[in-house]
Amino acid sequence: MEYVEKEILNIQLERKNDIKTIEEKSHLLEEAQGQNKQLVADLKSAEEEVEEIKKVLIAYKTEKEKEVSELTHKLMQTEADMKVLIEKIDEMKREAKEKLRILGSMFK
């Protein structure tokens, strides 16, 4: 009988230890789940922030591409204007040379 009582006490002690272990692990699991929820929320927030930054960068890139396009157009227009001016100057030079030639021939 003493052996049976001793075994019952051992089983009860094991049961108490098992319950304590389960409670500790349950508490750890709850903490881990809470941390997991917070990490998921942080990740979602970070992903939203990245998307916002991407939108801003795309808008910035589009704006700069437009500026470059406008500057390129102005440069091309300036080059065309310069060519016209050069042609006019060359024409004026030819006319001046012709007038000088005529004046020079008048005084010979």
Helices and strands as residue ranges (DSSP letters): H 2-106
